Amino acid sequence: MENDNELGPKERLKQHVQSLVLATMKRHDWSQSDLARRAGMPRNNISLYARGRSIPSYEHAVKLSRVLRVDPAELTGIAEAQERAGEDDVVDVKSTANGKYLLSLRKELSSSQLTRFLELLDQINREDESARAAQRSHAGQA
């Protein structure tokens, strides 16, 4: 297994979810099916989390968090994002009812950093619009 310091945030989160799932299953002597039933989700998803292959969607994180007795933010990476913010930075991430996230950020930026940040937001917006257009086009063909 790689050193934790060498892993990216997504891989660290997968490992964290994996350890929570495996520890809970061991503590209660549950199978993946037992945990899936208690969480109200497919066993295949539990298998992915137990093998460190996937990060739960917000919907699954909420269901799983009740059984694991943790905050859903701990299963989605929101908690880590908040912890990693610098002391002078304020990062607030909230989940919304539709499974997306609302990001509030207060950070001092140079003009070049601001330009890069705004370019990134524009890129995200263009990608979202392209995806919506593709969905509309696909729906129109059906």
Secondary structure as the mmCIF struct_conf table of DSSP 4:
data_model
#
loop_
_struct_conf.conf_type_id
_struct_conf.id
_struct_conf.beg_label_comp_id
_struct_conf.beg_label_asym_id
_struct_conf.beg_label_seq_id
_struct_conf.end_label_comp_id
_struct_conf.end_label_asym_id
_struct_conf.end_label_seq_id
HELX_RH_3T_P HELX_RH_3T_P1 ASP A 4 GLU A 6
BEND BEND1 LEU A 7 LEU A 7
HELX_RH_AL_P HELX_RH_AL_P1 PRO A 9 HIS A 28
TURN_TY1_P TURN_TY1_P1 ASP A 29 ASP A 29
HELX_RH_AL_P HELX_RH_AL_P2 GLN A 32 ALA A 39
TURN_TY1_P TURN_TY1_P2 GLY A 40 GLY A 40
BEND BEND2 MET A 41 MET A 41
HELX_RH_AL_P HELX_RH_AL_P3 ARG A 43 ALA A 50
TURN_TY1_P TURN_TY1_P3 ARG A 51 GLY A 52
HELX_RH_AL_P HELX_RH_AL_P4 TYR A 58 LEU A 68
TURN_TY1_P TURN_TY1_P4 ARG A 69 ARG A 69
BEND BEND3 VAL A 70 VAL A 70
HELX_RH_AL_P HELX_RH_AL_P5 PRO A 72 THR A 76
TURN_TY1_P TURN_TY1_P5 GLY A 77 GLY A 77
HELX_RH_AL_P HELX_RH_AL_P6 ILE A 78 ARG A 84
BEND BEND4 ALA A 85 ALA A 85
TURN_TY1_P TURN_TY1_P6 GLU A 87 ASP A 88
STRN STRN1 VAL A 90 SER A 95
TURN_TY1_P TURN_TY1_P7 ALA A 97 ASN A 98
BEND BEND5 GLY A 99 GLY A 99
STRN STRN2 TYR A 101 ARG A 106
HELX_RH_AL_P HELX_RH_AL_P7 SER A 111 GLN A 141
#
